[in-house]
């Protein structure tokens, strides 16, 4: 069973949280995930600025 991600440097931009973690190969990844009910948006990005841009431009449907 895979180990859960340990997020650090977590910030909140509107309903979206952006956090940094290391993947199973030791590479640094940045995740943007919406916390609104029934939204389901989440994505991994190679750099922090891309994840923050996705958080700023995200609109729940």
Protein Blocks (a to p, Z undefined) as FASTA:
>chain_A
ZZddddehiacehjbccdddddfkopacdddddfbehklpacddfbfklmmmmmmmpccZ
Z
